[in-house]
């Protein structure tokens, strides 16, 4: 029995796109295509599912890749703005204490 690695491999977007195209056009099962490509069947199934969602063929309410990227970007921006507001609030409190009476 082989030892499984705990590190995940990163695949390029082009590789994923080609793997999905092969899985969708092949008469083989996703598991067989995954084995041929040397990727995990669960990973390839996920790529196929996301590709279908990105084309509008996925279940309602599931985010497309573009929507997911935008959500990450917006959450990061909100976090940065919250930190800025916190710093400004502390600065305001500090300078309010420094006012001559």
Secondary structure, 3 states (H helix, E strand, C coil): CCCCCCCCCCCCHHHHHHHHHHHHHCCCCHHHHHHHHCCCHHHHHHHHHHHHHHCCCCCCCCCCHHHHHHHHHHHHHHHHHHHHHHHHHHHHHHHHHHCCC
